[in-house]
Amino acid sequence: MRYHRLTMAENHVERFARLLSAGHCAIAITTTEESEVVDMVRAHCRQRGDFLWEWDLIGGLRCPLNSGPEPGSETTNPAGAIFFLARRELPSVMLLLDVGPHLSDPHTLRALRALLESARRCNGHVVLCDATDGLPPVVRAHVTPFEMSLPDRDQIEVIVRRTLKELHRRSPIEIELSSRQYELIIKNLGGLSTRQIEQVVREVVSEDRRLDSEDINHVLAGKRRLMSRSTVLEYVESPASLDDIGGLDRLKTWLAQRERSFEDAAIDFGLLPPRGVLMLGVQGAGKSLCAKAIATAWKRPLLRMDPGALYDRFVGESERRLRDALRQAEATAPVVLWIDEIEKAFASAAAQSTDGGLSQRMFGTLLTWMQDHRMPVFLVATANNIDALPPELLRKGRFDEVFFVDLPTDAARRQIFAIHLRRRKQDLPRFDLAELSEAAEGFSGAEIEQAVLSGLHMAFAGGRKLSQRDLLEAIGTSPPLSVTMAERVEVLRQWAQGRCVPAE
């Protein structure tokens, strides 16, 4: 694929060097991959010949690359160590690890402010590395954020080879992979950090000391397990196919026409890869199922973003979570990124903000990413409540298309009944699908599925096979959303006219 991506060396050491060369005297890095930050800063100092100080709570101040002056025995105390550096006023790089939690102490905060001023005067550089973004506003105003990039394809291969070599040195490992299988393992590790890649590789070869075709799924399972620990992105298995969805023929055709649009031949033809769709509509009409089916049809991994997990009480942490999630999606590309009920994530951005502008800032981050990202990430956003959607999201060009998913038509209801009856191993010729469809007019796809399940429960409890009568009784005892919320459904339909493309 001809998507531009900077190498890891460019992403880390050279980007870091450019920041320092541009005169930024204070850099803040929020990451759990502390060792990568230490390696990056040390590599920069070796290349440029800069003097390096490092500090953490256990080891205190030290000069890992140079023979420097003795800082004293009290430098495990953060205030004392930082004030020691502030008094020296020499051009050096000062890496402070996990100093954020100590800034609630006024002495430490005052010492850090003095150090930042000292660094500005003498062309020094302070690098703050913390696992969470909890810097107080008085410090945040003077620092430049720096984001570590996840390994790209070539870097992943280096990490895998290095890890296998280390493991082989301890105890021999057999590797039986074709070039295609090897590439699939490398691809499946995309979106993970260096430490996570090493962890997955160690896990898959630890039991049998082998790396073979069976480990392709083991690698994917390990990746899912690690990503499930994330509070924002979830790796979703997507067995659903477009054939599992009744109706929505126009949406299916649109997707089928763009299935090969990511290929080089399509780009040579003058096409740009599709960027995403927004699906609005009635609850239970199949929008979420469509997201899963797109990933299956296009043979892409599916990542689901949990909007509720984005928000955090610490200033700046919510924005960082969103940036990290988008960055991880890009590193996993090609991928389908699914944001379910997107209006819940950015509801305050559509009205007068009550959260200090947080939702608006995060919404701006998402819009900028949608406009600028160049990796093959196909965004599928679903929404039920149009009133909560920021108008900017609906502007032409944000998505390739905005579809309205209405309640299923008569033909679609017949298909949906057939799909669910067949899935429950029922003999279709025994059922009158036309009668069922007529009885279920106004039902959504999810409500039809529930009617089938209710009928099965009745039949099972009565010790008999599922019958047409069971299904009709289940349909008759469960009023659909189109009845209980008729006014809201009608408003939604009227709003969609002229604004959205009907999915059916």
MARKOL-893360 format. One record per residue (C-alpha): y, z, x; residue number from 1; residue in three letters. Coordinates in steps of 0.25 Angstrom, whole numbers. Layout:
! MARKOL-893360
SITE     Y     Z     X   k   r
SITE     Y     Z     X NUM Ala
...
END
This chain:
! MARKOL-893360
SITE     Y     Z     X   k   r
SITE     0     0     0   1 Met
SITE    14    -3     5   2 Arg
SITE    21    10     2   3 Tyr
SITE    30    15    13   4 His
SITE    26    29    18   5 Arg
SITE    31    36    31   6 Leu
SITE    21    41    41   7 Thr
SITE    19    56    42   8 Met
SITE    26    56    55   9 Ala
SITE    38    49    49  10 Glu
SITE    37    58    37  11 Asn
SITE    36    71    45  12 His
SITE    41    71    59  13 Val
SITE    51    60    59  14 Glu
SITE    57    64    45  15 Arg
SITE    59    78    50  16 Phe
SITE    65    73    63  17 Ala
SITE    75    64    55  18 Arg
SITE    79    76    47  19 Leu
SITE    82    84    60  20 Leu
SITE    89    73    66  21 Ser
SITE    98    71    54  22 Ala
SITE   103    85    57  23 Gly
SITE    96    93    46  24 His
SITE    95   107    52  25 Cys
SITE    86   113    42  26 Ala
SITE    74   107    36  27 Ile
SITE    65   114    25  28 Ala
SITE    51   110    23  29 Ile
SITE    43   115    11  30 Thr
SITE    28   113    13  31 Thr
SITE    14   120    14  32 Thr
SITE    11   111    26  33 Glu
SITE    18   120    37  34 Glu
SITE     9   115    48  35 Ser
SITE    14   100    46  36 Glu
SITE    29   105    46  37 Val
SITE    26   112    59  38 Val
SITE    19   100    65  39 Asp
SITE    31    91    61  40 Met
SITE    42   100    66  41 Val
SITE    34   102    80  42 Arg
SITE    32    87    81  43 Ala
SITE    47    84    79  44 His
SITE    51    95    89  45 Cys
SITE    41    89    99  46 Arg
SITE    46    75    97  47 Gln
SITE    61    79    98  48 Arg
SITE    60    90   108  49 Gly
SITE    66   100    98  50 Asp
SITE    64   115   101  51 Phe
SITE    55   121    89  52 Leu
SITE    55   135    84  53 Trp
SITE    45   139    73  54 Glu
SITE    45   152    65  55 Trp
SITE    35   158    55  56 Asp
SITE    33   172    50  57 Leu
SITE    21   175    58  58 Ile
SITE    24   168    71  59 Gly
SITE    39   170    72  60 Gly
SITE    47   161    80  61 Leu
SITE    40   152    90  62 Arg
SITE    43   139    99  63 Cys
SITE    30   131    97  64 Pro
SITE    34   119   105  65 Leu
SITE    44   125   115  66 Asn
SITE    45   137   124  67 Ser
SITE    57   144   118  68 Gly
SITE    64   157   119  69 Pro
SITE    57   170   114  70 Glu
SITE    61   172   100  71 Pro
SITE    57   187    99  72 Gly
SITE    47   195    92  73 Ser
SITE    54   196    79  74 Glu
SITE    54   182    75  75 Thr
SITE    43   183    64  76 Thr
SITE    55   189    56  77 Asn
SITE    61   177    49  78 Pro
SITE    75   182    50  79 Ala
SITE    74   185    65  80 Gly
SITE    67   172    69  81 Ala
SITE    77   164    61  82 Ile
SITE    89   171    66  83 Phe
SITE    84   170    81  84 Phe
SITE    84   155    79  85 Leu
SITE    97   155    73  86 Ala
SITE   103   162    85  87 Arg
SITE    98   152    95  88 Arg
SITE   106   140    89  89 Glu
SITE    98   129    97  90 Leu
SITE    94   116    92  91 Pro
SITE    79   118    88  92 Ser
SITE    69   116    77  93 Val
SITE    66   129    70  94 Met
SITE    54   128    60  95 Leu
SITE    53   140    51  96 Leu
SITE    40   142    43  97 Leu
SITE    40   149    29  98 Asp
SITE    54   155    31  99 Val
SITE    57   153    16 100 Gly
SITE    51   165    11 101 Pro
SITE    59   174    21 102 His
SITE    72   168    16 103 Leu
SITE    73   179     5 104 Ser
SITE    77   188    16 105 Asp
SITE    92   188    18 106 Pro
SITE    90   190    34 107 His
SITE    81   178    35 108 Thr
SITE    89   169    26 109 Leu
SITE   102   172    34 110 Arg
SITE    95   169    47 111 Ala
SITE    90   156    42 112 Leu
SITE   104   152    37 113 Arg
SITE   109   156    51 114 Ala
SITE    98   147    57 115 Leu
SITE   101   135    48 116 Leu
SITE   116   136    53 117 Glu
SITE   112   138    67 118 Ser
SITE   103   125    66 119 Ala
SITE   114   117    61 120 Arg
SITE   124   121    72 121 Arg
SITE   114   119    83 122 Cys
SITE   106   107    78 123 Asn
SITE    94   115    75 124 Gly
SITE    84   112    64 125 His
SITE    77   123    55 126 Val
SITE    64   119    48 127 Val
SITE    60   128    36 128 Leu
SITE    45   126    32 129 Cys
SITE    41   133    19 130 Asp
SITE    29   132     9 131 Ala
SITE    39   133    -2 132 Thr
SITE    53   129    -4 133 Asp
SITE    60   142    -6 134 Gly
SITE    72   141     3 135 Leu
SITE    85   148    -3 136 Pro
SITE    96   139    -7 137 Pro
SITE   105   144     5 138 Val
SITE    94   138    14 139 Val
SITE    90   126     6 140 Arg
SITE   104   121     6 141 Ala
SITE   103   119    21 142 His
SITE    89   113    23 143 Val
SITE    84    99    22 144 Thr
SITE    70    98    15 145 Pro
SITE    59    91    22 146 Phe
SITE    46    86    15 147 Glu
SITE    33    85    23 148 Met
SITE    26    72    19 149 Ser
SITE    11    71    15 150 Leu
SITE     2    64    25 151 Pro
SITE     1    49    22 152 Asp
SITE   -11    40    24 153 Arg
SITE   -11    39    39 154 Asp
SITE    -8    54    41 155 Gln
SITE   -19    58    31 156 Ile
SITE   -29    50    40 157 Glu
SITE   -24    57    53 158 Val
SITE   -26    70    46 159 Ile
SITE   -40    67    41 160 Val
SITE   -45    61    54 161 Arg
SITE   -39    73    62 162 Arg
SITE   -46    83    52 163 Thr
SITE   -59    76    53 164 Leu
SITE   -58    76    68 165 Lys
SITE   -56    91    68 166 Glu
SITE   -67    93    59 167 Leu
SITE   -77    84    66 168 His
SITE   -74    92    79 169 Arg
SITE   -79   104    73 170 Arg
SITE   -91    98    67 171 Ser
SITE   -95    83    66 172 Pro
SITE   -90    76    53 173 Ile
SITE   -97    63    48 174 Glu
SITE   -87    53    42 175 Ile
SITE   -93    42    33 176 Glu
SITE   -82    34    26 177 Leu
SITE   -78    20    24 178 Ser
SITE   -64    16    27 179 Ser
SITE   -61    15    12 180 Arg
SITE   -67    29    10 181 Gln
SITE   -59    34    22 182 Tyr
SITE   -46    29    16 183 Glu
SITE   -49    35     2 184 Leu
SITE   -50    48     9 185 Ile
SITE   -37    47    16 186 Ile
SITE   -31    42     3 187 Lys
SITE   -36    54    -5 188 Asn
SITE   -30    63     5 189 Leu
SITE   -16    58     2 190 Gly
SITE    -6    68    -4 191 Gly
SITE   -12    80     4 192 Leu
SITE    -5    87    16 193 Ser
SITE   -11    87    30 194 Thr
SITE   -17   101    28 195 Arg
SITE   -23    97    14 196 Gln
SITE   -29    84    20 197 Ile
SITE   -35    92    31 198 Glu
SITE   -41   102    21 199 Gln
SITE   -47    91    12 200 Val
SITE   -54    84    24 201 Val
SITE   -59    97    29 202 Arg
SITE   -65   101    15 203 Glu
SITE   -72    87    13 204 Val
SITE   -79    87    26 205 Val
SITE   -82   102    28 206 Ser
SITE   -95   102    20 207 Glu
SITE  -103    91    25 208 Asp
SITE   -95    87    37 209 Arg
SITE   -94    73    32 210 Arg
SITE   -83    64    27 211 Leu
SITE   -88    53    18 212 Asp
SITE   -86    45     5 213 Ser
SITE   -90    58    -4 214 Glu
SITE   -78    65     2 215 Asp
SITE   -68    55    -4 216 Ile
SITE   -69    63   -17 217 Asn
SITE   -69    76    -9 218 His
SITE   -56    73    -3 219 Val
SITE   -50    69   -16 220 Leu
SITE   -56    82   -22 221 Ala
SITE   -50    90   -11 222 Gly
SITE   -36    83   -13 223 Lys
SITE   -36    86   -28 224 Arg
SITE   -40   101   -25 225 Arg
SITE   -28   102   -15 226 Leu
SITE   -18    95   -24 227 Met
SITE   -22   104   -36 228 Ser
SITE   -16   116   -29 229 Arg
SITE    -3   109   -30 230 Ser
SITE     5   114   -42 231 Thr
SITE    12   100   -44 232 Val
SITE     2    89   -42 233 Leu
SITE   -12    88   -47 234 Glu
SITE   -23    78   -43 235 Tyr
SITE   -28    73   -56 236 Val
SITE   -42    66   -58 237 Glu
SITE   -40    54   -67 238 Ser
SITE   -53    49   -73 239 Pro
SITE   -45    44   -85 240 Ala
SITE   -44    29   -86 241 Ser
SITE   -35    20   -94 242 Leu
SITE   -47    17  -103 243 Asp
SITE   -47    32  -107 244 Asp
SITE   -34    30  -114 245 Ile
SITE   -33    24  -127 246 Gly
SITE   -22    14  -130 247 Gly
SITE   -10    14  -121 248 Leu
SITE   -13    -1  -118 249 Asp
SITE     1    -5  -113 250 Arg
SITE     1     7  -103 251 Leu
SITE   -13     3   -98 252 Lys
SITE    -9   -12   -96 253 Thr
SITE     4    -7   -88 254 Trp
SITE    -5     1   -79 255 Leu
SITE   -15    -9   -77 256 Ala
SITE    -5   -19   -73 257 Gln
SITE     0   -10   -62 258 Arg
SITE   -13    -5   -57 259 Glu
SITE   -12   -14   -45 260 Arg
SITE     3   -13   -43 261 Ser
SITE     1    -3   -31 262 Phe
SITE    -7   -14   -23 263 Glu
SITE     0   -22   -11 264 Asp
SITE    -3   -35   -19 265 Ala
SITE     6   -30   -30 266 Ala
SITE    17   -26   -21 267 Ile
SITE    16   -40   -14 268 Asp
SITE    17   -46   -28 269 Phe
SITE    31   -39   -30 270 Gly
SITE    27   -27   -38 271 Leu
SITE    30   -12   -35 272 Leu
SITE    20    -1   -38 273 Pro
SITE    21     5   -51 274 Pro
SITE    28    19   -50 275 Arg
SITE    25    26   -63 276 Gly
SITE    25    27   -78 277 Val
SITE    31    37   -88 278 Leu
SITE    22    39  -101 279 Met
SITE    29    46  -112 280 Leu
SITE    22    49  -125 281 Gly
SITE    15    58  -135 282 Val
SITE     7    70  -130 283 Gln
SITE    -8    66  -129 284 Gly
SITE    -6    51  -129 285 Ala
SITE   -12    49  -116 286 Gly
SITE    -1    49  -105 287 Lys
SITE    -8    59   -96 288 Ser
SITE   -21    51   -97 289 Leu
SITE   -14    39   -93 290 Cys
SITE    -9    45   -80 291 Ala
SITE   -24    48   -77 292 Lys
SITE   -28    34   -81 293 Ala
SITE   -18    28   -72 294 Ile
SITE   -23    35   -60 295 Ala
SITE   -37    31   -63 296 Thr
SITE   -34    16   -67 297 Ala
SITE   -25    15   -54 298 Trp
SITE   -35    22   -45 299 Lys
SITE   -24    32   -41 300 Arg
SITE   -25    47   -39 301 Pro
SITE   -17    55   -50 302 Leu
SITE    -8    66   -47 303 Leu
SITE    -2    75   -58 304 Arg
SITE    11    82   -56 305 Met
SITE    12    95   -64 306 Asp
SITE    27    96   -68 307 Pro
SITE    27   111   -71 308 Gly
SITE    22   114   -57 309 Ala
SITE    34   108   -50 310 Leu
SITE    44   119   -53 311 Tyr
SITE    45   131   -44 312 Asp
SITE    54   143   -44 313 Arg
SITE    59   141   -30 314 Phe
SITE    71   132   -28 315 Val
SITE    67   118   -23 316 Gly
SITE    52   120   -24 317 Glu
SITE    51   112   -37 318 Ser
SITE    57   100   -31 319 Glu
SITE    48   102   -18 320 Arg
SITE    36   102   -27 321 Arg
SITE    40    89   -34 322 Leu
SITE    43    82   -21 323 Arg
SITE    30    87   -15 324 Asp
SITE    22    82   -27 325 Ala
SITE    28    68   -26 326 Leu
SITE    26    68   -11 327 Arg
SITE    11    71   -13 328 Gln
SITE    10    60   -24 329 Ala
SITE    15    50   -14 330 Glu
SITE     6    55    -3 331 Ala
SITE    -6    53   -13 332 Thr
SITE    -1    39   -17 333 Ala
SITE    -6    30   -23 334 Pro
SITE    -6    40   -34 335 Val
SITE    -3    42   -49 336 Val
SITE     7    54   -51 337 Leu
SITE     6    59   -65 338 Trp
SITE    18    68   -70 339 Ile
SITE    13    73   -84 340 Asp
SITE    24    77   -94 341 Glu
SITE    35    74   -84 342 Ile
SITE    45    79   -93 343 Glu
SITE    41    94   -91 344 Lys
SITE    44    93   -76 345 Ala
SITE    58    88   -78 346 Phe
SITE    62    92   -92 347 Ala
SITE    75    99   -87 348 Ser
SITE    79    86   -80 349 Ala
SITE    81    80   -93 350 Ala
SITE    90    90   -99 351 Ala
SITE   100   101   -94 352 Gln
SITE    93   107   -83 353 Ser
SITE    90   122   -84 354 Thr
SITE    83   123   -71 355 Asp
SITE    94   122   -61 356 Gly
SITE    92   107   -60 357 Gly
SITE    78   108   -54 358 Leu
SITE    71    98   -64 359 Ser
SITE    82    88   -62 360 Gln
SITE    80    89   -47 361 Arg
SITE    65    87   -48 362 Met
SITE    67    76   -58 363 Phe
SITE    76    69   -48 364 Gly
SITE    66    71   -37 365 Thr
SITE    55    64   -46 366 Leu
SITE    65    53   -50 367 Leu
SITE    68    50   -35 368 Thr
SITE    54    50   -31 369 Trp
SITE    50    40   -43 370 Met
SITE    61    31   -38 371 Gln
SITE    59    32   -23 372 Asp
SITE    44    34   -20 373 His
SITE    36    23   -14 374 Arg
SITE    22    28   -14 375 Met
SITE    12    23   -25 376 Pro
SITE    14    35   -34 377 Val
SITE    13    31   -49 378 Phe
SITE    20    41   -57 379 Leu
SITE    14    43   -71 380 Val
SITE    23    53   -79 381 Ala
SITE    20    57   -94 382 Thr
SITE    30    64  -104 383 Ala
SITE    29    69  -118 384 Asn
SITE    43    74  -120 385 Asn
SITE    53    63  -119 386 Ile
SITE    65    73  -121 387 Asp
SITE    62    80  -108 388 Ala
SITE    62    68  -100 389 Leu
SITE    74    66   -91 390 Pro
SITE    80    52   -94 391 Pro
SITE    80    48   -80 392 Glu
SITE    65    48   -80 393 Leu
SITE    65    37   -91 394 Leu
SITE    74    28   -83 395 Arg
SITE    69    14   -80 396 Lys
SITE    63    13   -67 397 Gly
SITE    58    27   -66 398 Arg
SITE    44    23   -71 399 Phe
SITE    38     9   -71 400 Asp
SITE    36    11   -86 401 Glu
SITE    38    22   -97 402 Val
SITE    27    22  -107 403 Phe
SITE    26    29  -121 404 Phe
SITE    12    34  -125 405 Val
SITE    12    35  -140 406 Asp
SITE     1    40  -149 407 Leu
SITE   -11    30  -148 408 Pro
SITE   -12    19  -158 409 Thr
SITE   -24    16  -167 410 Asp
SITE   -31     8  -157 411 Ala
SITE   -28    18  -146 412 Ala
SITE   -33    29  -154 413 Arg
SITE   -47    22  -156 414 Arg
SITE   -48    20  -141 415 Gln
SITE   -45    35  -139 416 Ile
SITE   -55    39  -149 417 Phe
SITE   -65    30  -142 418 Ala
SITE   -62    35  -128 419 Ile
SITE   -64    50  -132 420 His
SITE   -76    48  -140 421 Leu
SITE   -82    39  -129 422 Arg
SITE   -79    50  -119 423 Arg
SITE   -86    60  -127 424 Arg
SITE   -98    51  -128 425 Lys
SITE   -97    48  -142 426 Gln
SITE  -103    35  -149 427 Asp
SITE   -91    27  -152 428 Leu
SITE   -97    18  -163 429 Pro
SITE   -99    31  -172 430 Arg
SITE   -84    33  -173 431 Phe
SITE   -74    25  -181 432 Asp
SITE   -62    24  -171 433 Leu
SITE   -53    18  -181 434 Ala
SITE   -54    29  -191 435 Glu
SITE   -52    39  -180 436 Leu
SITE   -40    32  -175 437 Ser
SITE   -34    32  -189 438 Glu
SITE   -37    46  -191 439 Ala
SITE   -30    50  -177 440 Ala
SITE   -17    42  -179 441 Glu
SITE    -6    49  -172 442 Gly
SITE   -16    56  -162 443 Phe
SITE   -14    55  -147 444 Ser
SITE   -25    52  -138 445 Gly
SITE   -26    67  -134 446 Ala
SITE   -27    71  -149 447 Glu
SITE   -38    60  -151 448 Ile
SITE   -46    66  -140 449 Glu
SITE   -44    80  -146 450 Gln
SITE   -49    75  -159 451 Ala
SITE   -62    69  -153 452 Val
SITE   -64    82  -146 453 Leu
SITE   -62    90  -159 454 Ser
SITE   -72    81  -166 455 Gly
SITE   -82    83  -155 456 Leu
SITE   -81    98  -156 457 His
SITE   -83    98  -171 458 Met
SITE   -95    89  -169 459 Ala
SITE  -101    98  -158 460 Phe
SITE   -99   111  -166 461 Ala
SITE  -106   104  -178 462 Gly
SITE  -118   100  -170 463 Gly
SITE  -116    85  -173 464 Arg
SITE  -111    72  -166 465 Lys
SITE   -96    69  -167 466 Leu
SITE   -93    61  -179 467 Ser
SITE   -81    53  -185 468 Gln
SITE   -79    64  -195 469 Arg
SITE   -77    75  -183 470 Asp
SITE   -67    66  -177 471 Leu
SITE   -59    64  -190 472 Leu
SITE   -59    78  -193 473 Glu
SITE   -54    82  -179 474 Ala
SITE   -43    72  -180 475 Ile
SITE   -39    77  -194 476 Gly
SITE   -38    91  -190 477 Thr
SITE   -29    89  -178 478 Ser
SITE   -15    84  -181 479 Pro
SITE    -9    75  -169 480 Pro
SITE     3    77  -161 481 Leu
SITE    10    65  -169 482 Ser
SITE     9    74  -181 483 Val
SITE    13    88  -176 484 Thr
SITE    24    82  -167 485 Met
SITE    27    69  -175 486 Ala
SITE    42    70  -174 487 Glu
SITE    41    71  -159 488 Arg
SITE    31    60  -157 489 Val
SITE    40    51  -165 490 Glu
SITE    52    54  -157 491 Val
SITE    44    51  -145 492 Leu
SITE    40    37  -150 493 Arg
SITE    54    34  -154 494 Gln
SITE    60    37  -140 495 Trp
SITE    49    29  -133 496 Ala
SITE    53    16  -141 497 Gln
SITE    61     7  -131 498 Gly
SITE    60    17  -120 499 Arg
SITE    45    17  -117 500 Cys
SITE    34     7  -116 501 Val
SITE    23    10  -126 502 Pro
SITE    10    13  -119 503 Ala
SITE     2     7  -131 504 Glu
END
